[in-house]
Amino acid sequence: MKKLFLPILAAALFTIGVEKTQAQAPYKTAIGLAFDMGTGPTLWGPQIKHAFNGNNAGNAQVLFGDNHTVIGVDYSYNRPVPNAQGLNWFVGIGPQLAFVDQGPKDKTYFAIRPAAGLEYKISTLPLGVHFDWKPWWNLTNDSNFKGGRFSLGLKYVLN
């Protein structure tokens, strides 16, 4: 577990340490619910996304479902889709920790999750929605790759 702590701490410090300037994202900070589905269990839980500067943003989520608890942070590069007000595309990556309750054989998994998707901020309401392809690349406990994972998020825009 100690070996996993340092990479996660480094990613979090990098994300927090990015210099704040005027963001090009359609909002600065939003909170909401994320739904993670596809190959494997369906998970859901709270998320927060914050635009740091220009096109850079961080996203954090805690997901629950089917004896799983997943904690993750992601970096994303965001750009507007030309001639589509409020619609952005993004790509990103981030570490995830999954705690799986398997009775006497509980397991903890460390994974890397790349993401590519679209996010839409409704211009007349403080609401946003995203959909992305977010495969699960497990690096521990019988390493494997699950390409059929997707997430859907609904967000309330704070500012």
C-alpha positions in Angstrom: 0.0 0.0 0.0 2.9 2.4 0.8 4.2 2.0 -2.8 0.9 3.2 -4.2 0.7 6.2 -1.9 3.6 8.2 -3.4 2.4 8.1 -7.0 -1.1 9.1 -5.9 0.3 11.9 -3.8 2.5 13.1 -6.6 -0.4 13.2 -9.0 -2.6 15.1 -6.5 0.2 17.7 -5.8 0.8 18.2 -9.5 -3.0 18.8 -10.1 -3.3 21.2 -7.1 0.0 23.0 -8.0 -1.0 24.1 -11.5 -1.0 27.9 -11.7 -4.5 29.4 -11.7 -5.3 31.7 -14.6 -8.4 32.5 -16.7 -9.9 29.2 -17.8 -11.3 28.6 -21.3 -13.7 26.0 -20.0 -17.4 27.0 -19.9 -17.2 27.0 -16.1 -14.6 27.1 -13.3 -16.0 24.5 -10.8 -18.8 22.0 -10.9 -20.1 19.3 -8.6 -22.4 16.4 -9.4 -22.9 12.7 -9.9 -20.9 10.3 -12.1 -22.1 7.0 -13.4 -19.4 4.5 -14.5 -20.6 1.6 -16.5 -19.7 -1.1 -19.1 -17.7 -4.2 -18.7 -17.8 -5.1 -15.0 -19.9 -3.4 -12.2 -21.9 -0.3 -12.6 -20.7 2.4 -10.2 -22.0 5.8 -9.2 -21.1 8.6 -6.8 -20.1 12.2 -6.3 -17.6 14.1 -8.5 -16.1 17.5 -8.7 -14.4 19.1 -11.7 -12.2 22.3 -11.5 -10.6 24.2 -14.4 -7.2 25.3 -13.3 -5.9 27.3 -16.3 -6.4 27.6 -20.0 -7.4 24.1 -21.1 -6.3 22.2 -17.9 -8.7 20.7 -15.4 -8.8 18.2 -12.6 -11.6 15.8 -11.7 -12.1 13.8 -8.6 -14.7 11.2 -7.8 -15.7 8.5 -5.3 -17.8 5.7 -6.8 -19.8 2.9 -5.2 -21.5 -0.2 -6.3 -21.5 -4.0 -6.3 -19.1 -4.3 -3.3 -16.8 -1.8 -4.9 -15.5 1.6 -3.7 -13.4 3.5 -6.2 -11.5 6.7 -5.5 -10.0 8.5 -8.5 -8.5 11.7 -9.7 -8.0 12.7 -13.3 -6.2 15.4 -15.3 -8.0 16.5 -18.5 -7.1 18.7 -21.4 -10.3 20.5 -22.6 -11.0 22.3 -25.8 -14.2 23.9 -27.2 -15.8 22.2 -30.3 -15.8 24.9 -33.0 -19.2 26.4 -33.8 -20.9 24.5 -30.9 -21.5 26.8 -28.0 -21.0 25.1 -24.6 -19.7 21.8 -26.1 -16.1 20.8 -25.3 -14.1 17.7 -26.1 -11.5 16.4 -23.6 -8.8 13.8 -23.2 -7.2 12.9 -19.9 -5.7 10.3 -17.6 -5.6 9.6 -13.9 -4.9 7.0 -11.2 -7.8 5.1 -9.5 -7.9 2.9 -6.3 -10.6 0.3 -6.1 -11.5 -1.5 -2.9 -13.4 -4.7 -3.5 -15.2 -6.5 -0.7 -14.8 -10.2 -1.5 -15.6 -11.5 2.0 -12.4 -12.9 3.6 -10.4 -12.1 0.5 -10.8 -8.3 0.1 -8.7 -6.8 -2.6 -7.3 -3.4 -3.5 -6.6 -2.6 -7.1 -4.5 0.3 -8.6 -5.5 1.3 -12.1 -4.7 4.0 -14.7 -7.7 5.3 -16.6 -7.4 7.2 -19.8 -10.5 9.1 -20.9 -11.8 10.8 -24.1 -15.1 12.4 -24.3 -17.5 15.3 -24.7 -18.9 17.8 -22.1 -21.8 20.1 -22.7 -22.6 23.2 -20.5 -26.2 24.3 -20.9 -26.0 28.1 -21.6 -29.2 29.1 -19.8 -28.8 26.9 -16.7 -26.0 26.1 -14.3 -25.9 22.5 -15.5 -23.5 20.4 -17.5 -23.3 16.8 -18.7 -20.4 14.7 -19.9 -20.0 11.3 -21.6 -16.7 9.6 -22.1 -14.9 6.4 -22.9 -12.9 5.6 -19.8 -11.2 2.2 -20.0 -9.9 0.5 -16.9 -6.2 -0.5 -17.0 -5.6 -2.5 -13.8 -1.9 -2.7 -12.8 -2.3 -5.0 -9.8 -3.8 -8.3 -8.8 -3.7 -10.1 -12.2 -3.2 -7.0 -14.3 -5.8 -6.6 -17.1 -7.3 -4.0 -19.5 -11.1 -3.5 -19.8 -11.7 -1.3 -22.8 -15.5 -1.4 -22.5 -15.9 1.2 -19.7 -17.7 4.5 -20.1 -18.8 7.3 -17.7 -21.7 9.7 -17.7 -21.8 12.7 -15.5 -24.3 15.3 -14.5 -22.9 18.5 -12.9 -24.2 21.6 -11.1 -22.0 24.6 -12.1 -20.8 26.6 -9.0 -18.9 29.3 -10.9 
